[in-house]
Amino acid sequence: MSAPLIAWTCLTLSSPAAAAAKAAPEIEAVFVLDTTGSMSGLINAAKEKIWSIASSMAQTQPAPRIKLGLVAYRDRGDTYLTQRYDLTADLDRIYETLMGLSADGGGDGPESVNQALHEAITQMSWSRAPEVYRVVFLVGDAPPHMDYQDDIPYPVTCAAAAKRAIVVNTVQCGDSAATTPVWREIAAKAAGDYFQVGQSGSEVAAATPFDEELARVSAALDATRLYYGTHAGREAAAARQKIGETIVEKASVAAQARRAAFNASAAGADNFFGRNELLHDVQIGRITLEALAPAQLPEPLQAMTPAQRRAFVDERLAARAALQKKARALVDKRQAHIQRELEKDAVAAKSSFSQKVYDSVRRQAAEHDIHFDSEAALH
């Protein structure tokens, strides 16, 4: 079992000829997640492994553009019926949302699967380009209510998914005999895969001796980001940076290390930089310091002279480069350690939720000329 080691995001512009020869592939994935009481184990596993799933999706050349979305669902009479979070390349926001989810409610058997699946297919900002790989993962342990008169039954939604070229994969948690035939039917009707995992996701623990240091380096890299533009835009960027601080505060060290590994990939650039990150845009030539009015600059730079601004940016870029080099080395060591551990129990690794998600993505994305470098997901 082998996987290529992740390289830090390349900060140089690709040539127009290379870009024209092979455009970046696009992957849009929405997770439709049962959040009733029996799903606590899987929800916790998803919190731990969502970055691993994103990293596994990043293993293409050229690096893909990845957007994730989420529909959390319960049932009528619970605290909420659905909570929907649209497709976005800002995976920190999706992860913050996932961290806030908990398992509660349910208890009567069937859940509002029909409603959640319909929203995932019809209410997300899916692209329409034929080359984009669009996929839904329906994750739950109970069948849908078929007795709600104002519901849209899943066969109708599956037909809509097929018409929009959205694949629906079904992930059954546990072994409910009532769920299995419905999950299999949904997958069959929407060109997807069906697979079953244990109630807690059958995940393999993969903490490493490098996680703590990688998490610290990741937090330091987050702190190097500076944003320019309008006042409102810079305020939005500041709010986004707060999300990174929340992740450092609340996520496990292993999850922070997985986030660092994703951000270290070329596909993680959208999540790491966001929009209008000053250092990145100056370095790749997207903007020049001289072209920005003082009011458009980050506050620390506004009162500086042009020479002071240039010195400040150069110093911050050098610090970032040193951190990136350190992160790259730690990611490589972490991945090598994980591969050695997974080889000790390859059967268990292959049965995990994150690995089965990756296996489906790898096979289905090939139909869109998106090819992955490895059969092994990152953990």
Disulfide bonds with the S-S distance in Angstrom:
none
